[in-house]
Amino acid sequence: MTFSCYRRRPLLGTRRARDRFVKILDQVRSRFGFRLIGYVVMPEHAHLLISEPKTANPSKALQVLKQKVSRELGPQGTKSSSEQLSFELAGSGTQGPHFWQRRFYDFNVWSSGKVREKLEYMHANPVKRKLVQHPKHWPWSSWSHYENGKEGLIAIDSAAGKK
C-alpha cells in the first residue's frame, strides 16, 4: 500500500511526526491483527507491505491508521465533527484542509520475488530522494530487519511468516 499526505505536503517531515506514525502503526497492527512485512515512512507518503488483517479488511485498517495519525499530528484542541481540520506545514505558515489524500494505492503480492522487489523499492526510497546516502541511515523503514536482523523502531514480521 502507498498513501500520501494531502497534496504531497511533507506533514511527516519531522522526526517526531515519523516516530508517532510508527508508534500508531504498531497499535493499529495489534488491533487489526495484520502482519507487517515491510514499511518506509517518507516526509509526504508511506509504503506498507502487510498481510490481510484478521479482524477487518485492509481499507478499514488503513482508514483507522490515517485517522489516528491525523488526530495526533494535527492541530491541538477540540473541534466539532463538522468542522474541517487545518494543518500547518512545519515552519511555512501554510494551511491545508486535510492531512491525507483520500486514495491509496494497493498492489497484491503473490510471490517471494515480488515481496523482495517491493521491499527493495521501498527501502531505496529515502536514498533516491537524497534524504540519506544509504538505507541504514533512515530508521523509519524495515531495512535493518532484512539487512542485518536488527529490530528497528517497530517489530517486523518476516516475509517468510516468522518474526
C-alpha positions as CSV (number, residue, x, y, z in Angstrom):
1,M,0.0,0.0,0.0
2,T,1.1,3.5,-0.8
3,F,-0.6,6.6,0.6
4,S,0.2,10.2,0.6
5,C,-0.2,13.3,2.7
6,Y,-2.6,15.9,1.3
7,R,-1.2,17.4,-1.9
8,R,2.1,15.6,-1.1
9,R,2.9,18.1,1.6
10,P,5.7,16.9,4.0
11,L,3.4,16.5,7.0
12,L,5.6,13.6,8.1
13,G,8.7,15.8,7.6
14,T,9.9,15.8,11.2
15,R,11.4,13.0,13.3
16,R,8.7,13.5,15.8
17,A,5.9,13.0,13.2
18,R,7.6,9.9,11.7
19,D,8.1,8.4,15.2
20,R,4.5,9.0,16.1
21,F,3.4,7.4,12.8
22,V,5.4,4.3,13.6
23,K,4.0,4.0,17.1
24,I,0.5,4.4,15.8
25,L,1.1,1.8,13.1
26,D,2.2,-0.7,15.8
27,Q,-1.0,0.0,17.7
28,V,-3.2,-0.4,14.6
29,R,-1.4,-3.6,13.7
30,S,-2.1,-5.1,17.1
31,R,-5.8,-4.0,16.9
32,F,-6.4,-5.5,13.4
33,G,-4.0,-8.4,13.6
34,F,-2.1,-7.9,10.3
35,R,1.5,-8.9,9.7
36,L,3.8,-6.0,8.9
37,I,6.2,-7.4,6.3
38,G,7.9,-4.0,5.5
39,Y,7.4,-0.3,5.6
40,V,9.0,3.1,4.9
41,V,7.8,6.4,6.2
42,M,8.7,9.3,4.0
43,P,8.1,13.1,4.7
44,E,5.0,13.1,2.4
45,H,4.0,9.5,2.0
46,A,4.3,6.0,3.4
47,H,4.6,2.5,2.0
48,L,3.3,-0.6,3.8
49,L,3.7,-4.2,2.9
50,I,1.1,-6.0,5.1
51,S,-0.9,-9.2,5.3
52,E,-4.7,-9.3,5.2
53,P,-5.9,-8.1,8.6
54,K,-7.6,-10.7,10.8
55,T,-10.5,-8.5,12.1
56,A,-11.3,-6.2,9.1
57,N,-10.3,-5.5,5.5
58,P,-7.1,-3.6,4.6
59,S,-9.1,-0.5,3.8
60,K,-10.6,-0.3,7.3
61,A,-7.2,-0.8,8.9
62,L,-5.6,1.9,6.8
63,Q,-8.6,4.2,7.5
64,V,-8.0,3.8,11.3
65,L,-4.3,4.3,10.9
66,K,-4.8,7.5,8.9
67,Q,-7.4,8.9,11.3
68,K,-5.3,8.2,14.4
69,V,-2.2,9.8,12.8
70,S,-4.0,12.9,11.6
71,R,-5.7,13.4,15.0
72,E,-2.3,13.1,16.8
73,L,-0.3,15.2,14.4
74,G,-3.0,17.7,13.6
75,P,-3.8,20.9,15.4
76,Q,-4.3,20.7,19.2
77,G,-7.7,21.4,20.8
78,T,-11.2,20.0,20.1
79,K,-13.2,20.8,17.1
80,S,-16.7,19.9,16.1
81,S,-17.0,16.9,13.9
82,S,-18.4,19.0,11.0
83,E,-15.6,21.5,11.1
84,Q,-12.6,20.8,8.8
85,L,-9.2,20.5,10.4
86,S,-6.5,22.7,9.2
87,F,-2.9,21.5,9.3
88,E,0.1,23.8,9.3
89,L,3.1,22.9,7.3
90,A,6.1,22.9,9.6
91,G,7.6,26.4,9.5
92,S,5.8,27.6,6.4
93,G,2.6,29.1,7.8
94,T,0.7,27.3,5.0
95,Q,-2.6,25.9,6.0
96,G,-4.3,22.9,4.4
97,P,-7.7,21.4,4.9
98,H,-6.7,17.8,5.2
99,F,-3.8,15.6,6.4
100,W,-4.1,12.7,3.9
101,Q,-5.1,12.2,0.3
102,R,-8.3,10.2,0.2
103,R,-6.9,7.5,-2.0
104,F,-4.3,4.8,-1.5
105,Y,-2.7,2.5,-4.0
106,D,-2.5,-1.1,-3.3
107,F,-0.8,-4.0,-5.1
108,N,-1.4,-7.6,-4.3
109,V,1.9,-9.5,-3.8
110,W,1.7,-13.2,-4.6
111,S,5.3,-14.4,-4.8
112,S,8.5,-14.2,-2.8
113,G,10.2,-12.5,-5.8
114,K,7.5,-9.7,-5.7
115,V,7.9,-9.3,-2.0
116,R,11.7,-8.8,-2.5
117,E,11.1,-6.4,-5.3
118,K,8.7,-4.2,-3.3
119,L,10.9,-4.2,-0.2
120,E,13.9,-3.2,-2.3
121,Y,11.9,-0.4,-3.9
122,M,10.6,0.9,-0.5
123,H,14.0,0.7,1.2
124,A,15.6,2.6,-1.6
125,N,13.1,5.4,-1.5
126,P,15.0,7.7,1.1
127,V,18.2,7.3,-0.9
128,K,16.6,8.1,-4.3
129,R,15.1,11.2,-2.7
130,K,18.5,12.1,-1.3
131,L,17.3,12.2,2.3
132,V,20.2,9.8,3.2
133,Q,23.2,8.2,1.4
134,H,22.3,4.7,2.5
135,P,19.1,3.0,3.7
136,K,20.8,2.2,7.0
137,H,20.6,5.9,7.8
138,W,16.8,6.0,7.6
139,P,15.4,4.5,10.8
140,W,11.7,4.8,9.6
141,S,11.9,1.7,7.5
142,S,12.2,-2.1,7.8
143,W,15.6,-2.1,6.0
144,S,17.6,-3.1,9.1
145,H,15.4,-6.1,9.8
146,Y,16.1,-7.6,6.4
147,E,19.7,-6.5,6.1
148,N,21.1,-7.5,9.4
149,G,18.2,-8.9,11.5
150,K,18.2,-5.9,13.9
151,E,15.0,-4.6,15.3
152,G,14.3,-1.0,14.4
153,L,11.5,1.3,15.6
154,I,8.9,-1.5,15.1
155,A,9.0,-5.2,15.0
156,I,8.8,-6.7,11.5
157,D,7.1,-10.0,10.6
158,S,9.5,-11.5,8.2
159,A,8.3,-12.3,4.6
160,A,8.6,-16.0,5.4
161,G,6.0,-15.7,8.1
162,K,8.3,-15.8,11.1
163,K,9.3,-12.9,13.4
